[in-house]
């Protein structure tokens, strides 16, 4: 690898890592600076409708959605690999469940609501990011959702937690104007 390629690879690596970190603490301007206007998040299908669009606004909507449910949200970067315009990150996502976690159906309606448990979690994730014009233009991930659900007490659900979920879903639907 020549020095120009090495510099480009390091810039792509740093950009990808920053894009994961701003989920926890970034302002909208941070997203504007590093997310391409046409960026797509392939993971947005269970996220709020505002997160399903393109560009910085959609990525910022994802961040706000996660922050509403999880305090102390952060990613530890275990490894980063750059191959051309693609960066693969192996991470551990940490947080504490302090607000309702709302999952959405493909139609954009509220599907399930997991009321806060106060529990902490740490789960392995891999994030794949494509870089174009010096910005993130595509993201997809592999996550240990089952491990997270077990750590947070969502699985297996107790009868009392299932009741809390039903109440939380009705409340979220009311707050979003859904009957």
C-alpha positions in Angstrom: 0.0 0.0 0.0 1.4 3.4 -1.0 1.4 6.3 1.4 -1.6 8.0 -0.4 -3.6 4.8 0.0 -2.6 4.4 3.6 -3.7 8.0 4.3 -7.0 7.5 2.6 -7.6 4.2 4.5 -6.8 5.9 7.8 -9.2 8.8 7.0 -11.9 6.3 6.1 -11.3 4.4 9.3 -11.4 7.5 11.4 -14.6 8.7 9.7 -16.4 5.3 10.3 -15.4 5.3 13.9 -16.6 8.9 14.4 -19.9 8.0 12.7 -20.5 5.3 15.4 -19.5 7.6 18.3 -21.7 10.5 17.3 -24.8 8.2 17.8 -24.1 8.6 21.5 -23.1 12.2 21.8 -23.2 14.0 18.4 -25.2 17.1 17.6 -27.0 17.5 14.3 -24.1 19.5 12.9 -21.8 16.5 13.5 -24.0 14.4 11.3 -24.1 17.0 8.6 -20.3 17.1 8.6 -19.8 13.3 8.1 -23.0 11.8 6.7 -23.5 12.0 2.9 -26.8 13.8 1.8 -27.8 10.5 0.1 -26.7 8.2 2.9 -28.8 5.1 3.5 -29.0 3.2 6.8 -30.1 -0.4 5.9 -30.9 -1.0 9.6 -33.7 1.6 9.7 -36.6 -0.7 8.9 -37.6 -1.2 12.7 -36.8 2.4 13.5 -39.1 5.5 13.7 -40.3 6.9 10.3 -38.0 9.9 10.6 -35.0 7.5 10.6 -36.0 5.8 7.4 -35.0 8.6 5.0 -31.7 9.5 3.6 -28.9 11.7 4.8 -27.8 13.3 8.1 -31.4 14.0 9.3 -32.3 10.3 9.2 -29.1 9.2 10.9 -29.6 11.9 13.6 -33.2 10.6 14.1 -31.7 7.1 14.8 -29.4 8.6 17.4 -32.3 10.5 19.1 -34.3 7.3 19.1 -31.6 5.3 20.8 -30.7 8.0 23.2 -34.4 8.2 24.3 -34.2 4.6 25.5 -30.6 4.2 26.6 -28.5 6.3 29.0 -24.7 6.0 29.1 -24.8 4.9 25.4 -21.4 4.3 23.9 -19.4 2.0 21.6 -16.1 0.5 22.3 -14.2 -0.1 19.0 -12.6 -3.5 19.1 -11.3 -3.6 15.6 -11.6 -1.7 12.3 -10.7 -3.0 8.8 -10.7 -0.9 5.6 -11.0 -2.4 2.2 -11.4 0.2 -0.6 -14.5 2.3 0.2 -15.7 -0.2 2.8 -15.0 0.0 6.6 -15.9 -2.9 8.9 -16.0 -2.1 12.6 -16.2 -4.7 15.4 -17.8 -2.9 18.4 -19.3 -3.4 21.8 -22.4 -1.2 22.4 -22.9 -0.3 26.1 -25.9 1.4 27.7 -28.5 1.4 30.4 -32.2 1.0 29.6 -33.9 4.1 31.1 -36.7 5.0 28.7 -39.1 3.1 26.6 -37.5 1.3 23.6 -40.0 1.6 20.8 -39.7 -0.9 17.8 -41.6 0.0 14.6 -43.1 -2.3 12.0 -42.4 -2.0 8.3 -45.5 0.2 7.9 -44.0 2.7 10.3 -46.4 2.0 13.1 -45.4 1.2 16.6 -44.9 -2.6 16.8 -43.6 -3.2 20.4 -42.6 -1.1 23.3 -40.1 -2.3 25.9 -40.6 -0.2 29.1 -37.4 0.7 31.0 -35.8 -1.9 33.2 -32.9 0.2 34.5 -30.5 -2.6 33.5 -27.2 -2.2 31.8 -26.0 -4.1 28.7 -22.9 -4.7 26.6 -23.4 -6.4 23.3 -21.2 -7.2 20.3 -22.0 -5.5 17.0 -20.4 -5.2 13.6 -21.0 -2.1 11.6 -20.3 -1.9 7.9 -19.9 1.5 6.4 -19.4 2.6 2.8 -17.5 5.9 2.2 -18.1 8.2 -0.7 -16.9 11.8 -1.2 -15.3 11.7 2.2 -18.6 10.9 4.0 -20.6 7.8 5.1 -23.0 6.9 2.3 -24.2 3.5 3.5 -24.5 1.6 6.8 -25.6 -1.8 7.8 -24.9 -3.9 10.9 -25.0 -7.3 12.6 -26.1 -7.0 16.2 -26.6 -9.4 19.1 -30.2 -8.4 19.7 -31.0 -11.6 21.6 -28.1 -11.1 24.0 -29.2 -7.5 24.6 -32.8 -8.6 25.2 -31.6 -11.2 27.7 -29.4 -8.7 29.5 -32.2 -6.2 29.7 -34.8 -8.7 31.0 -36.9 -8.6 27.9 -36.4 -12.3 27.3 -37.9 -14.5 28.7 -40.6 -12.0 29.6 -42.3 -12.3 32.9 -46.1 -11.9 32.9 -45.7 -8.6 34.8 -43.3 -7.4 32.1 -45.7 -8.4 29.3 -48.4 -6.3 31.0 -45.9 -3.3 31.3 -45.1 -3.8 27.6 -48.8 -3.6 26.6 -49.4 -0.5 28.7 -46.2 1.2 27.3 -47.4 0.4 23.8 -50.8 2.0 24.4 -49.2 5.0 25.9 -46.7 5.4 23.0 -49.6 5.1 20.5 -51.6 7.7 22.3 -48.6 10.1 22.3 -48.1 9.5 18.6 -51.8 10.0 17.8 -52.5 6.4 17.0 -55.6 4.7 18.3 
